[in-house]
Amino acid sequence: MSQAPENTGTELDTAALADWMRQLGLINRATLTARALTGGQSNPTFLLTSDAGQFVLRKKPPGPLLPSAHAVDREYRVMKALQGSNVPVPKVYVYSDDNAVVGTPFFLMEYLDGRVMVDQSLPGITPAARTEIYWEMNRIMAALHKVDAESVGLSDFGRAGNYFGRQIARWSRQYQETRTEEIPSLDALIEWLPHNIPQDDLTTIVHGDYRLDNLVFHPTAPRALGLLDWELSTLGHPLADFAYHCMSWHIPATLWRGIAGLDLKALGIPSEQEYVARYSQATGFSGLEHWDFYIAYNLFRMAAILQGIARRAVDGTAASADALETGSKARPLADIGWKYAQRYRASKG
């Protein structure tokens, strides 16, 4: 039987947390209020209000977890490493794996007071401002992929090389472990993808879940204050990361978080071709002859992630109340992914 989602403010023992924060000198009085923040299907996130101001707490969910999932320690590490870089991230304060504080490992970071926009058509915003917001997203992604991992202490943050092979194996395994229904197109992608990996091999820091609603924008200006949700970050192929971000050009607006089928020119949103060209100019990375593969791979990966969310919804451990609906998008996304796989195959003769 499905249970209520875990991500509720009442789940936090604020007394124990407040005492712990006071001992660290983060607050003066051992009193806190906690409110669950919406967004995110994985790690429960809370806004804490104290005498010293506001903090955000992000923690692992309770219960049995997949081995590499919910990596709040990695989120903390990468954001700490990127402080002062050209990639805007919130200030992080402390990470703890002491389960006695809030029940699971967690970290504290700064609260960014700004706009989080989910609808990528950006309703209520002028076409000129939409253009600037999209170019800001592009700039940040290019800046991340230009960071020297070794210089910021992240040379061991993942393995270099064979990124696609390892990721395809990982998400294939997750899908098989969390399967709630048969998805023929996803099975077809699992079979096809490993045999069609392009030979190009680049390695940079990758975010793993780069999209509009993981950015906090200034309340009025088209400038990002911080990039959030780093739990899937690692060392990987930058074009895989960038193509994930570009999936929205291929997903119908009527399906889920997409802009395909909209009048982009009238909206002031760059075409995918313009967007890719700007990124390539900033980074020097090419490889666009394999773009259909990158898109197919990312739709497969997204479908596998959504299948995991569907599984947690069935098990009652999902961090978001709309997890079941979100999980239902796995099949149509896999169907689109298989279409691009077939197009890539046709282009290669």
C-alpha positions in Angstrom: 0.0 0.0 0.0 1.3 3.4 -0.9 2.2 5.7 2.0 2.3 9.4 2.3 5.4 11.0 0.8 8.3 11.4 3.2 9.1 15.0 2.3 7.1 16.8 5.0 8.3 19.4 7.4 7.0 17.3 10.4 9.5 14.6 9.5 12.4 16.6 10.9 13.3 16.5 14.5 14.0 20.3 14.6 14.9 20.2 18.3 17.9 17.8 17.7 18.9 19.7 14.6 18.7 23.1 16.2 20.9 21.9 19.1 23.4 20.4 16.7 23.5 23.7 14.6 24.0 25.8 17.8 26.9 23.6 18.9 28.5 24.3 15.5 28.0 28.0 15.9 25.6 28.3 12.9 22.8 29.7 15.0 22.7 31.3 18.4 19.4 29.9 19.9 18.6 26.2 19.6 15.2 26.8 17.9 14.3 26.2 14.3 11.2 26.0 12.1 11.3 23.7 9.1 9.2 23.8 5.9 9.4 21.2 3.1 10.4 22.8 -0.2 8.7 21.6 -3.4 10.5 20.2 -6.3 12.9 17.3 -6.6 11.8 13.7 -6.8 14.7 12.3 -4.8 16.3 14.0 -1.8 13.9 15.6 0.7 14.7 19.3 1.0 13.7 21.7 3.7 13.8 25.5 4.4 15.0 26.2 7.9 14.3 29.5 9.6 16.4 30.5 12.6 17.6 33.5 14.6 20.6 33.6 12.3 18.6 33.6 9.1 17.5 30.9 6.6 19.2 27.7 5.6 18.4 24.8 3.2 18.7 21.3 4.5 19.0 18.4 1.9 18.9 14.8 3.2 18.8 11.3 2.0 15.3 9.7 2.2 14.7 6.9 4.6 14.4 3.3 3.8 16.2 0.9 1.4 18.0 2.8 -1.3 19.8 1.9 -4.6 23.6 1.8 -3.9 24.5 4.9 -5.9 21.4 6.9 -5.5 20.6 10.0 -3.3 24.3 11.0 -3.1 24.0 14.0 -0.8 27.7 13.7 0.1 28.6 14.1 -3.6 26.3 17.1 -4.0 28.0 18.8 -1.1 31.4 18.1 -2.3 30.9 19.4 -5.9 29.2 22.6 -4.7 32.0 23.2 -2.2 34.6 22.7 -5.0 32.9 25.1 -7.3 32.7 28.0 -4.8 34.2 31.0 -6.6 34.1 29.5 -10.1 32.2 30.9 -13.1 29.4 28.4 -12.1 27.0 30.0 -9.7 26.3 27.7 -6.7 24.9 28.3 -3.3 27.3 28.5 -0.3 27.5 25.2 1.5 28.1 25.1 5.2 28.4 21.5 6.5 27.8 17.9 5.6 27.0 15.3 8.2 26.5 11.5 8.1 25.4 11.3 11.7 22.0 9.7 11.5 21.2 10.8 15.1 20.6 14.4 13.9 17.8 14.1 11.3 17.7 10.3 10.6 19.8 10.2 7.4 23.0 11.9 6.1 22.4 15.6 5.1 24.0 18.9 4.3 23.2 22.5 4.9 23.5 25.3 2.4 22.5 28.9 1.8 19.0 29.8 0.9 18.8 31.6 -2.5 15.8 34.0 -2.6 14.9 34.1 -6.3 12.8 32.6 -9.1 12.6 28.9 -9.9 10.8 28.5 -13.2 9.5 25.1 -14.3 7.7 25.8 -17.6 10.4 26.2 -20.2 8.1 28.4 -22.4 8.5 31.0 -19.6 5.0 32.3 -19.5 4.5 35.9 -18.4 8.0 36.9 -19.5 8.9 39.1 -22.4 10.5 37.5 -25.5 13.7 39.5 -24.9 13.9 38.3 -21.3 13.3 34.7 -22.5 16.2 35.0 -24.9 18.5 36.3 -22.1 17.4 33.5 -19.7 18.2 30.8 -22.3 21.6 32.3 -23.1 22.3 32.5 -19.3 21.5 28.7 -19.1 23.8 28.1 -22.0 26.6 30.2 -20.5 26.5 28.3 -17.2 26.6 24.9 -18.8 29.6 25.9 -20.9 31.3 27.4 -17.9 30.8 24.1 -16.0 32.3 22.0 -18.8 35.3 24.3 -18.9 36.2 23.9 -15.2 39.4 22.0 -14.7 38.4 19.1 -12.4 41.9 18.7 -11.1 42.3 22.4 -10.2 39.2 22.3 -8.0 40.0 19.0 -6.3 37.6 16.8 -8.3 40.0 14.7 -10.3 38.7 11.6 -8.5 35.1 12.6 -8.7 34.4 9.9 -11.3 36.2 7.7 -13.8 37.5 9.1 -17.0 36.6 7.4 -20.3 33.9 5.1 -21.5 31.2 7.3 -19.9 28.4 6.2 -22.2 29.2 2.5 -21.7 29.2 2.8 -17.9 26.1 5.0 -17.8 24.1 2.8 -20.2 25.0 -0.2 -18.0 24.0 1.7 -14.8 20.6 2.9 -16.0 19.8 -0.4 -17.7 20.4 -2.1 -14.4 18.3 0.5 -12.5 15.5 0.0 -14.9 15.6 -3.7 -14.6 15.7 -3.4 -10.8 12.8 -1.0 -10.6 10.6 -2.2 -13.4 6.9 -1.7 -12.8 5.7 -2.3 -16.4 7.0 -3.6 -19.7 8.3 -0.7 -21.9 9.3 -2.3 -25.3 11.1 0.9 -26.6 13.2 1.1 -23.4 14.1 -2.6 -23.8 15.1 -1.8 -27.5 17.3 1.1 -26.4 19.0 -1.1 -23.8 19.9 -3.5 -26.5 20.8 -1.0 -29.2 22.8 1.7 -27.3 25.9 -0.2 -26.2 26.6 -1.3 -29.8 26.4 2.3 -31.2 28.5 4.4 -28.9 30.5 7.1 -30.8 34.2 6.9 -30.6 34.7 10.4 -29.4 35.7 10.5 -25.7 35.8 13.7 -23.7 35.8 14.1 -19.9 34.7 17.1 -17.8 32.7 17.7 -14.7 29.0 17.1 -15.6 25.9 18.1 -13.7 23.8 15.2 -14.8 20.4 16.9 -14.4 20.9 20.4 -15.9 17.6 22.0 -16.6 15.8 25.3 -16.1 14.1 24.4 -12.8 17.4 23.4 -11.2 18.5 27.0 -11.5 17.5 29.8 -9.1 17.3 33.1 -11.0 17.5 36.6 -9.7 14.0 37.9 -8.7 13.9 40.3 -11.7 17.1 40.0 -13.8 17.8 37.2 -16.3 20.8 36.1 -14.2 21.2 32.8 -12.3 22.0 33.0 -8.6 22.7 29.3 -8.2 22.6 25.8 -9.8 21.1 23.2 -7.6 20.4 19.4 -7.5 23.9 18.0 -8.0 23.2 14.4 -6.9 23.9 13.0 -10.4 27.1 14.9 -11.0 30.3 13.1 -11.8 33.2 13.2 -14.3 31.6 12.4 -17.7 31.1 13.3 -21.3 30.1 17.0 -21.7 28.1 16.4 -24.8 26.0 13.8 -23.0 25.3 16.4 -20.3 24.6 19.2 -22.8 22.3 16.9 -24.9 20.3 16.1 -21.8 19.7 19.8 -21.3 18.6 20.0 -24.9 16.1 17.2 -24.7 13.3 19.8 -24.2 13.6 20.8 -27.9 12.5 17.2 -28.7 9.8 16.7 -26.0 6.3 18.0 -26.8 5.1 20.8 -24.5 2.0 18.7 -24.0 3.9 15.7 -22.7 6.4 16.9 -20.1 8.8 19.8 -19.6 9.3 20.3 -23.3 9.1 23.1 -25.9 8.8 21.0 -29.1 5.9 22.2 -31.2 5.9 25.8 -29.8 6.6 28.9 -31.9 10.0 29.4 -30.5 10.8 32.5 -32.6 7.7 34.3 -31.4 8.5 33.3 -27.8 12.1 34.6 -28.1 13.5 31.1 -27.4 16.6 30.2 -29.5 16.3 27.3 -31.9 18.2 24.1 -30.9 20.7 24.8 -33.7 21.4 28.3 -32.4 21.7 27.0 -28.9 24.1 24.2 -29.8 26.2 26.6 -31.9 26.5 29.1 -28.9 27.7 26.3 -26.6 30.1 24.9 -29.2 31.6 28.3 -29.7 32.1 28.7 -25.9 33.6 25.3 -25.3 35.2 24.2 -28.5 33.4 20.9 -28.3 31.9 19.5 -31.5 30.7 16.0 -32.2 27.3 17.1 -33.6 27.3 14.3 -36.2 26.4 12.1 -33.2 23.6 14.4 -31.9 20.8 11.9 -32.5 22.7 9.3 -30.5 23.2 11.7 -27.6 19.5 12.6 -27.7 18.4 8.9 -27.8 20.8 8.1 -25.0 19.4 10.9 -22.8 15.8 10.0 -23.4 16.7 6.4 -22.5 18.4 7.6 -19.3 15.5 9.9 -18.4 13.0 7.1 -18.9 15.1 4.9 -16.6 15.2 7.6 -14.0 11.4 8.1 -14.2 10.9 4.4 -13.9 12.8 4.6 -10.6 10.5 7.4 -9.5 7.5 5.2 -10.4 8.9 2.4 -8.3 9.4 4.6 -5.3 5.8 5.9 -5.7 4.6 2.3 -5.6 6.8 1.5 -2.6 5.7 4.7 -0.8 9.2 6.1 -0.5 9.0 8.9 -3.1 9.9 12.4 -2.0 7.2 14.1 -4.1 3.4 13.7 -4.1 3.3 13.7 -7.9 5.8 10.9 -8.2 3.3 8.4 -9.8 2.3 10.9 -12.5 5.9 11.8 -13.2 6.9 8.1 -13.4 4.2 7.5 -16.0 6.2 9.7 -18.5 8.9 6.9 -18.8 7.1 5.1 -21.6 6.5 8.1 -24.0 10.0 9.4 -23.4 11.5 6.0 -24.3 9.3 5.9 -27.4 10.8 9.2 -28.6 14.3 8.0 -27.7 13.8 4.9 -29.9 12.7 7.1 -32.8 16.0 9.1 -32.5 18.0 5.8 -32.3 16.4 4.7 -35.5 17.2 8.0 -37.1 20.8 7.8 -36.1 21.1 4.3 -37.4 19.6 5.4 -40.7 22.0 8.3 -41.0 25.0 5.9 -40.6 23.8 3.7 -43.4 
